[in-house]
């Protein structure tokens, strides 16, 4: 089903125009066979390959599509924290966000994304709550289905 914007159908607008006019990121995915897909970020030309996991008939030689959900969550939380940190002059270089993905069997879907955020600052850092709130405001986190559990563990190690 086509989406609408101001009375116009997105399906009727060329991809490059959508990106420019509506600020949408465009990804083109091409099925390569053998349960592999190459995705291209149109604006930058960056490419990645996904492979079905071993437990779902694949070779497990690259990220699975559901692995990328975990990667998107980690990248988003890191980026939003980074934006807040840069505004405040806080150095977060070396911070890590690890995500352990747990799949449910029936229906096959992500059931839990366990997040561990290791911040290279002391636990009594004055802007700790601000940084934690930044991570929790991540758009990817807010886009995930509410049935997906997302426990977050914070490690302040500075």
TORMARZA-450239 format. One line per field, with one value per residue (C-alpha): residue number from 1; residue in one letter; chain; y, z, x. Coordinates in Angstrom, 3 decimals, padded with zeros to 6 digits. Layout:
N
i <- NUM;...
aa <- A;...
ch <- A;...
c2 <- Y;...
c3 <- Z;...
c1 <- X;...
// end
This chain:
158
i <- 1;2;3;4;5;6;7;8;9;10;11;12;13;14;15;16;17;18;19;20;21;22;23;24;25;26;27;28;29;30;31;32;33;34;35;36;37;38;39;40;41;42;43;44;45;46;47;48;49;50;51;52;53;54;55;56;57;58;59;60;61;62;63;64;65;66;67;68;69;70;71;72;73;74;75;76;77;78;79;80;81;82;83;84;85;86;87;88;89;90;91;92;93;94;95;96;97;98;99;100;101;102;103;104;105;106;107;108;109;110;111;112;113;114;115;116;117;118;119;120;121;122;123;124;125;126;127;128;129;130;131;132;133;134;135;136;137;138;139;140;141;142;143;144;145;146;147;148;149;150;151;152;153;154;155;156;157;158
aa <- X;X;X;X;X;X;X;X;X;X;X;X;X;X;X;X;X;X;X;X;X;X;X;X;X;X;X;X;X;X;X;X;X;X;X;X;X;X;X;X;X;X;X;X;X;X;X;X;X;X;X;X;X;X;X;X;X;X;X;X;X;X;X;X;X;X;X;X;X;X;X;X;X;X;X;X;X;X;X;X;X;X;X;X;X;X;X;X;X;X;X;X;X;X;X;X;X;X;X;X;X;X;X;X;X;X;X;X;X;X;X;X;X;X;X;X;X;X;X;X;X;X;X;X;X;X;X;X;X;X;X;X;X;X;X;X;X;X;X;X;X;X;X;X;X;X;X;X;X;X;X;X;X;X;X;X;X;X
ch <- A;A;A;A;A;A;A;A;A;A;A;A;A;A;A;A;A;A;A;A;A;A;A;A;A;A;A;A;A;A;A;A;A;A;A;A;A;A;A;A;A;A;A;A;A;A;A;A;A;A;A;A;A;A;A;A;A;A;A;A;A;A;A;A;A;A;A;A;A;A;A;A;A;A;A;A;A;A;A;A;A;A;A;A;A;A;A;A;A;A;A;A;A;A;A;A;A;A;A;A;A;A;A;A;A;A;A;A;A;A;A;A;A;A;A;A;A;A;A;A;A;A;A;A;A;A;A;A;A;A;A;A;A;A;A;A;A;A;A;A;A;A;A;A;A;A;A;A;A;A;A;A;A;A;A;A;A;A
c2 <- 000.000;003.387;006.023;009.547;012.902;016.054;014.271;012.635;008.933;007.961;005.168;007.820;009.758;008.661;007.395;010.211;012.798;011.176;011.332;015.011;016.178;014.244;013.605;009.850;007.477;005.074;001.553;-000.727;-004.452;-007.018;-010.747;-012.502;-016.091;-018.608;-016.601;-013.567;-009.979;-006.971;-003.674;-000.308;002.989;005.127;008.462;007.191;004.079;002.067;-001.637;-004.559;-008.208;-010.096;-013.864;-016.068;-017.509;-021.159;-021.951;-020.650;-022.466;-019.949;-020.030;-017.429;-015.802;-012.232;-010.241;-011.636;-009.108;-009.467;-008.930;-005.555;-004.631;-005.092;-003.172;-000.377;-000.155;-000.044;002.510;004.689;004.728;005.536;008.280;010.016;009.876;011.250;014.171;015.127;014.603;016.821;019.634;019.449;018.924;015.377;012.815;009.407;007.941;004.275;003.831;000.460;-000.768;-004.541;-006.119;-009.793;-010.805;-013.574;-015.057;-016.491;-019.629;-019.340;-016.970;-016.530;-013.006;-011.073;-011.638;-009.779;-007.385;-007.291;-004.101;-003.417;000.150;000.684;004.365;005.535;007.947;007.567;006.423;009.746;011.767;014.923;014.417;010.687;010.958;013.212;010.666;007.767;009.650;010.350;006.625;005.859;008.449;006.614;006.517;002.891;001.857;003.702;002.052;-001.512;-003.536;-003.224;-007.032;-006.998;-006.893;-004.396;-004.643;-002.173;-002.565;000.466;000.147;003.397;002.600;005.932
c3 <- 000.000;-000.946;001.701;001.268;001.804;001.055;-001.346;-003.259;-003.337;-002.541;-005.150;-007.840;-006.962;-008.132;-005.292;-005.568;-005.402;-002.293;-000.600;-001.494;-000.985;002.155;003.756;003.611;003.630;000.740;000.781;-002.242;-001.491;-004.171;-003.627;-004.672;-004.219;-001.563;001.025;000.645;000.048;-000.815;000.493;-000.760;001.072;-001.940;-000.610;000.310;-001.812;001.302;000.890;003.195;002.752;004.873;005.131;006.666;009.999;010.282;012.332;009.472;006.488;005.891;006.104;008.883;007.134;007.643;009.601;009.429;008.909;012.582;013.613;011.890;014.174;017.120;015.290;014.521;018.192;019.311;016.666;017.402;021.167;020.661;018.158;020.277;023.304;021.110;019.953;023.550;024.617;021.828;022.792;026.382;025.556;026.983;025.521;024.934;022.665;023.535;024.720;023.661;023.246;023.099;022.079;022.608;020.384;021.498;018.984;019.722;017.820;017.155;015.550;014.590;015.690;017.976;021.557;023.479;022.834;025.917;025.898;027.841;027.579;028.850;029.324;029.902;032.649;036.431;037.873;039.685;036.464;036.748;033.368;033.811;033.842;030.775;028.839;029.969;028.924;025.549;024.927;026.003;023.529;020.555;017.612;016.828;020.374;020.046;016.666;017.961;018.808;022.497;022.889;022.383;025.772;025.926;029.287;029.577;031.824;032.398;033.201;034.148;034.123;034.184
c1 <- 000.000;001.381;002.030;000.692;002.367;000.453;-001.880;000.976;001.702;005.300;005.120;004.580;007.750;011.240;013.443;016.011;013.215;011.749;015.139;015.633;012.058;011.130;014.536;014.077;017.037;016.838;018.223;018.127;018.314;019.160;018.688;021.913;020.741;021.809;019.815;022.111;021.094;023.252;021.908;023.121;022.681;021.821;023.113;026.596;027.000;027.907;027.146;026.523;025.651;023.162;023.066;020.434;021.599;022.617;019.505;017.345;018.894;021.703;025.481;025.738;028.704;027.492;024.936;021.423;018.635;017.657;021.307;021.054;018.162;020.537;023.256;020.788;019.806;023.463;024.389;021.382;021.896;025.587;024.832;022.187;024.493;027.278;025.134;024.337;027.957;029.326;026.950;028.197;031.897;031.859;034.262;032.660;035.342;035.775;032.188;030.762;027.215;026.835;023.546;022.705;019.808;017.447;015.027;011.602;010.599;006.874;006.418;010.070;010.942;013.239;012.103;014.773;017.652;019.891;021.941;025.141;026.447;029.981;030.751;034.353;033.291;032.949;029.620;029.219;029.676;027.500;025.768;025.189;021.368;021.415;023.480;021.292;018.150;019.747;020.262;016.698;015.363;016.883;014.424;015.273;014.350;011.044;010.383;010.675;007.586;006.648;006.720;010.503;012.203;015.080;016.847;019.730;022.762;024.978;028.679;030.403;034.122;035.972
// end
